[in-house]
C-alpha cells in the first residue's frame, strides 16, 4: 500500500497545529509514536501546544510559521529535516475564513484568503514534497480543505474558492505522485470545533481588520453537527493508513455532495 501505515518513529509536520484539527491530529499522531513538528503563526498558542505534547510524552518541536510566506515554509522544512533528518507526513492544515456576501468581499479579503488557504498548501508542496520524494522513504501529504470546497456555502465566497482549489491541488498531486510511495488525502469537514470563526485575529494589518463572523442566527441555520476535533483526528489517522483520497467527516454532507454531482451530470443533457 502506498503511503504510511505505521507512524512509529515517523516525522509529521502539521501547519495550523496549535489548535483545532491541527492540534488534535498532533495528539493522535503522537500517541501513535510519531515525532512532531508543529507550525503555527500564533507564538503563544504554539508554545503552549508543544508544552502539552511534551507533557504527554511526545517528541515535539514548534516552529512559528506564516504559511503565506514561501520563505517561512521553506524555513519550516529546513528545521524539520535539521531536527529529525526526515519528514514522512505533511499536514497542510492552516486556514482562515472571511464572512459576508461574495459580491461584497473586499480585495483584501480575497488576498488574505488566497495567501493562507491556497498559497499556504502550495508552499507546503514546494518546500516539502520534492524532498520527501528524494528521501525515498514513502510518506503522506494531507490537505485540510472543507465541505465548502465540494459544495459552496453562502456568504463564504473567498473561502469556498480557495478550498475548492485545495481539493484540486490534492487530486492533482495524488495523480502525479503515483509510483513514489507517497499518498495524498484531502479532508473535507463540515463544522468542527475550532477558532476559524475568529481567524481575523491573525489577519495582517495591511490587509484590513474585517471582524465579521457568523451571528447566532447564522450558526443556528447551518446544516450538520459540530464535531470535536479529536474525533476528526482519529478519522484522519485511519484514512492516512488506507491512503484514502477524500476524507468526509459528516454523514449529513452526503446528500448535498451527491446533489451537486447530479446537477452537474444533468447539465450534460444540453451538451453538444
C-alpha positions in Angstrom: 0.0 0.0 0.0 1.3 3.5 -0.9 1.9 5.9 2.0 2.2 5.4 5.7 0.6 2.6 7.7 2.8 2.6 10.8 3.6 6.0 12.4 6.1 4.8 15.0 9.3 6.9 14.6 7.8 8.7 11.6 8.1 12.5 11.4 4.9 14.6 11.0 4.8 18.3 10.2 1.5 20.0 10.9 0.7 23.6 9.9 -2.0 25.3 11.9 -1.0 22.8 14.6 -1.5 24.8 17.7 -5.3 24.4 17.9 -8.4 22.8 16.4 -8.0 19.9 14.0 -4.2 20.5 13.7 -3.5 20.1 17.4 -5.9 17.1 17.7 -4.1 15.5 14.8 -0.7 16.1 16.5 -2.0 14.4 19.7 -3.3 11.5 17.7 -0.1 11.0 15.7 2.0 11.5 18.9 0.1 8.6 20.5 0.9 6.5 17.5 4.6 7.2 18.1 5.3 9.9 15.6 7.8 12.7 16.1 6.1 16.1 15.6 6.9 19.4 14.1 4.1 21.9 15.0 3.8 25.0 12.9 1.6 28.0 13.7 1.6 31.7 13.3 0.5 32.3 16.9 3.6 32.1 19.1 1.8 31.8 22.4 -0.5 29.1 21.3 2.4 27.3 19.6 4.5 27.3 22.7 1.5 26.0 24.8 0.7 23.2 22.4 4.3 22.0 22.2 4.4 22.0 26.0 1.3 20.0 26.2 2.6 17.5 23.7 5.8 17.2 25.6 4.0 16.6 28.9 2.2 13.7 27.1 5.5 12.1 26.2 5.7 13.3 22.6 8.9 14.3 20.9 7.7 17.6 19.5 9.1 21.0 18.4 7.4 24.1 17.4 8.3 26.4 14.5 6.5 29.7 14.2 5.4 29.8 10.5 3.5 32.1 8.2 2.3 29.6 5.6 1.5 32.5 3.2 5.2 33.4 3.1 7.2 30.9 0.9 10.4 31.6 2.7 8.8 30.9 6.1 7.5 27.5 4.9 10.9 26.7 3.4 12.5 27.5 6.8 10.0 25.2 8.4 11.1 22.4 6.1 14.7 23.1 6.8 14.1 23.0 10.5 12.2 19.7 10.3 15.0 18.0 8.4 17.6 19.5 10.6 16.0 18.3 13.8 14.7 14.9 12.7 16.5 14.1 9.4 13.3 13.2 7.5 9.7 14.1 7.0 7.1 11.4 6.4 3.7 13.1 6.9 2.9 16.7 5.9 -0.4 18.1 7.0 -1.2 21.3 5.2 -3.9 22.3 7.7 -3.7 26.1 8.4 -6.7 28.0 7.1 -8.7 31.2 7.6 -12.2 32.4 6.8 -13.9 35.6 5.9 -17.6 36.1 6.0 -20.2 38.0 4.0 -21.7 38.1 0.5 -19.3 37.2 -2.2 -20.1 40.4 -4.2 -19.2 42.5 -1.1 -15.9 40.8 -0.4 -13.0 43.3 -0.4 -9.9 42.8 -2.5 -8.1 42.3 0.8 -10.5 39.5 1.8 -9.5 37.7 -1.4 -5.8 38.4 -0.9 -5.7 37.1 2.6 -7.8 34.0 1.8 -5.7 33.1 -1.2 -2.5 33.8 0.7 -3.3 31.4 3.6 -5.7 28.9 2.2 -4.3 28.3 -1.2 -0.7 29.6 -1.3 -0.1 28.0 2.1 -0.7 24.5 0.8 1.1 25.3 -2.5 4.1 26.5 -0.5 3.9 23.2 1.5 4.1 21.2 -1.7 7.0 23.3 -3.0 9.1 23.1 0.2 8.4 19.5 1.3 7.2 17.1 -1.4 10.3 17.1 -3.7 12.4 16.4 -0.6 10.0 13.7 0.5 10.3 12.0 -2.9 14.1 12.3 -2.9 14.4 10.7 0.6 12.7 7.6 -0.8 11.1 6.6 2.5 7.5 6.9 1.4 5.1 9.3 3.1 1.8 11.0 3.0 0.5 14.5 2.3 -2.7 15.7 3.9 -4.6 18.8 2.9 -7.4 20.3 5.1 -9.9 21.6 2.7 -13.6 21.8 3.6 -17.1 20.6 2.7 -17.3 24.1 1.2 -14.6 23.0 -1.3 -17.1 20.5 -2.6 -20.4 22.3 -2.1 -20.0 26.1 -1.7 -21.7 27.7 1.3 -23.5 31.1 1.2 -21.5 34.2 2.2 -18.2 32.4 2.2 -17.0 33.2 -1.4 -13.2 33.5 -0.8 -13.3 30.5 1.5 -15.3 28.4 -1.0 -13.0 29.3 -3.9 -9.7 28.6 -2.0 -10.9 25.4 -0.5 -12.1 24.1 -3.9 -8.6 24.9 -5.1 -7.1 22.8 -2.3 -9.3 19.9 -3.3 -8.0 20.2 -6.9 -4.4 20.5 -5.6 -4.8 17.3 -3.7 -6.3 15.5 -6.6 -3.6 16.7 -8.9 -0.7 15.8 -6.5 -2.2 12.4 -6.0 -2.1 11.6 -9.7 1.4 13.0 -10.1 2.8 11.1 -7.1 1.8 7.7 -8.4 4.7 5.3 -8.2 6.5 7.3 -5.5 5.1 5.5 -2.4 3.7 8.9 -1.2 0.0 9.0 -0.6 -2.3 12.0 -0.6 -5.6 12.8 1.2 -7.9 15.8 1.4 -10.1 16.4 4.4 -13.5 17.9 3.7 -15.2 18.6 7.0 -18.4 20.4 7.8 -18.3 22.2 11.2 -15.6 21.2 13.7 -14.9 23.0 17.0 -12.0 25.4 16.2 -11.0 29.0 16.2 -11.6 29.6 12.5 -14.6 31.8 13.0 -12.2 34.2 14.7 -9.3 33.8 12.4 -9.3 37.5 11.8 -7.2 37.7 14.9 -4.2 36.8 12.8 -5.0 38.9 9.8 -2.2 41.3 8.8 -3.0 44.9 9.4 -2.1 45.8 5.8 -5.0 43.5 4.7 -7.6 45.2 6.9 -9.4 44.2 10.0 -12.7 42.7 8.9 -14.0 41.1 12.1 -17.3 39.9 10.6 -18.3 36.4 11.7 -21.3 34.2 11.9 -24.2 35.6 14.0 -26.0 33.3 16.4 -28.8 33.1 13.9 -26.3 32.2 11.1 -24.9 29.4 13.3 -28.3 28.1 14.1 -29.2 27.9 10.4 -26.1 25.9 9.4 -26.6 22.3 8.4 -24.8 19.5 10.1 -23.4 18.8 13.6 -20.3 20.4 15.1 -17.8 17.6 15.7 -15.0 17.5 18.2 -11.5 17.8 16.6 -10.4 14.7 18.4 -13.0 12.6 16.6 -11.9 14.1 13.3 -8.2 13.4 14.0 -8.9 9.7 14.7 -10.8 9.5 11.4 -7.8 11.1 9.6 -5.2 8.8 11.1 -7.2 5.8 9.8 -7.7 7.4 6.4 -4.0 8.1 6.0 -3.3 4.4 6.8 -5.7 3.4 4.0 -4.3 6.1 1.7 -7.9 7.4 1.2 -8.1 10.4 -1.1 -11.3 12.0 0.2 -11.9 12.2 3.9 -15.5 13.0 4.8 -16.4 13.7 8.4 -20.2 14.2 8.4 -22.7 11.7 7.0 -25.2 14.5 6.6 -22.9 16.0 3.9 -23.5 13.0 1.6 -26.9 14.1 0.1 -25.5 17.6 -0.6 -22.4 16.3 -2.4 -24.5 13.8 -4.4 -27.0 16.5 -5.2 -24.3 18.7 -6.7 -22.9 15.8 -8.7 -26.4 15.1 -10.0 -26.8 18.8 -11.1 -23.5 18.6 -12.9 -24.5 15.4 -14.6 -27.9 16.6 -15.6 -26.4 19.6 -17.4 -24.9 17.1 -20.0 -28.4 16.8 -21.4 -27.7 20.1 -23.2 -24.1 19.3 -24.1 -23.2 19.0 -27.8 
